[in-house]
Amino acid sequence: MITFATYFGAALAKIPECFAVWTWLRLDKSAWRLVPGALSLAAFAYLLTLAETDAAGRANAAYGGVYIVASLAWLFAVEGRAPDRWDLIGGSVCLAGAAIILFGPRSA
C-alpha cells in the first residue's frame, strides 16, 4: 500500500507540471506558470525514487497506470469533466496492469 501511496504522490506532483505546460501552450497563459511546474517536476522525480522496486524502468512502468487514474481524477476535480465509462474501464485496466508489474512474482 505504501508503494501505491508513493505513486499517487508522484502523480499529484506530475499532473500539475503537465497542466502548467498545457495552460501555457494551449490556453495562452503566462510562461510564469512554468516555474511552479518545474518545482512540481522536481517533486515528482524525487517521489518516484521512493518507490519500492528493484529497477527504475519497472517503477516508471507501474507508475504509468497510477498516473492514468490520477489524471482521470484531475479531469473531474480540476477541469470539471466527468470521466465516462470508457475512461473508468481503461483506468481500471491500467491500474490492474500496474499491480501486476509491481506485485508479480519475480525469479531471482
C-alpha positions as CSV (number, residue, x, y, z in Angstrom):
1,M,0.0,0.0,0.0
2,I,2.9,2.3,0.7
3,T,4.1,1.8,-2.9
4,F,0.8,2.9,-4.3
5,A,0.8,5.9,-2.0
6,T,4.2,6.8,-3.3
7,Y,3.0,6.5,-6.9
8,F,-0.1,8.6,-6.1
9,G,2.0,11.3,-4.5
10,A,4.2,11.3,-7.6
11,A,1.1,11.7,-9.8
12,L,-0.1,14.5,-7.7
13,A,3.2,16.2,-8.4
14,K,3.4,15.4,-12.1
15,I,-0.1,16.3,-13.2
16,P,0.2,20.0,-12.2
17,E,3.5,20.2,-14.1
18,C,1.9,18.9,-17.2
19,F,-1.1,21.1,-16.7
20,A,1.2,24.2,-16.4
21,V,2.7,23.5,-19.8
22,W,-0.7,22.8,-21.2
23,T,-2.1,26.1,-20.0
24,W,0.9,28.0,-21.3
25,L,0.9,26.4,-24.8
26,R,-2.8,25.6,-25.3
27,L,-4.6,28.3,-23.3
28,D,-2.1,31.1,-23.9
29,K,-1.4,31.7,-20.3
30,S,1.8,33.3,-18.9
31,A,5.1,31.4,-19.1
32,W,5.5,32.1,-15.4
33,R,3.2,29.1,-14.9
34,L,6.2,27.0,-15.9
35,V,8.1,28.0,-12.7
36,P,5.8,26.1,-10.3
37,G,5.6,23.4,-13.0
38,A,9.3,22.9,-12.8
39,L,9.1,22.6,-9.0
40,S,6.4,20.1,-9.4
41,L,8.5,18.1,-11.8
42,A,11.3,18.0,-9.3
43,A,9.0,16.8,-6.6
44,F,7.7,14.1,-9.0
45,A,11.2,12.8,-9.8
46,Y,12.1,12.7,-6.1
47,L,8.9,10.9,-5.1
48,L,9.3,8.3,-7.8
49,T,12.8,7.4,-6.4
50,L,11.0,6.3,-3.2
51,A,9.1,3.6,-5.0
52,E,9.9,0.1,-3.6
53,T,11.1,-1.6,-6.7
54,D,14.4,-3.0,-8.0
55,A,14.5,-1.1,-11.3
56,A,13.8,2.4,-12.5
57,G,12.1,1.1,-15.6
58,R,9.7,-1.0,-13.5
59,A,9.0,1.9,-11.3
60,N,8.1,4.1,-14.3
61,A,6.0,1.4,-15.9
62,A,3.9,0.8,-12.8
63,Y,3.6,4.5,-12.2
64,G,2.0,4.8,-15.6
65,G,-1.1,3.0,-14.5
66,V,-1.5,5.1,-11.4
67,Y,-0.8,8.3,-13.4
68,I,-3.7,7.5,-15.7
69,V,-6.1,7.0,-12.9
70,A,-4.9,10.2,-11.2
71,S,-5.3,12.1,-14.5
72,L,-8.9,11.0,-14.7
73,A,-9.4,12.3,-11.1
74,W,-7.8,15.6,-12.3
75,L,-10.2,15.7,-15.2
76,F,-13.1,15.6,-12.8
77,A,-11.8,17.6,-9.9
78,V,-9.9,20.4,-11.7
79,E,-11.4,20.5,-15.2
80,G,-14.9,19.8,-14.2
81,R,-15.5,17.0,-16.7
82,A,-16.8,13.7,-15.5
83,P,-14.9,10.6,-16.8
84,D,-17.2,8.4,-18.9
85,R,-17.5,4.6,-18.6
86,W,-14.6,4.1,-21.1
87,D,-12.3,6.3,-19.1
88,L,-13.2,4.3,-16.0
89,I,-12.8,0.9,-17.7
90,G,-9.5,1.9,-19.2
91,G,-8.2,3.3,-15.9
92,S,-9.2,0.1,-14.2
93,V,-7.3,-2.0,-16.7
94,C,-4.2,0.3,-16.4
95,L,-4.3,0.1,-12.6
96,A,-4.6,-3.7,-12.8
97,G,-1.6,-3.7,-15.1
98,A,0.4,-1.6,-12.6
99,A,-0.4,-4.0,-9.8
100,I,0.8,-6.9,-12.0
101,I,4.0,-5.1,-12.7
102,L,4.6,-4.3,-9.0
103,F,3.5,-7.5,-7.3
104,G,4.0,-10.2,-9.9
105,P,6.4,-13.0,-8.8
106,R,10.0,-12.4,-9.9
107,S,12.6,-15.1,-10.4
108,A,16.0,-14.4,-8.8
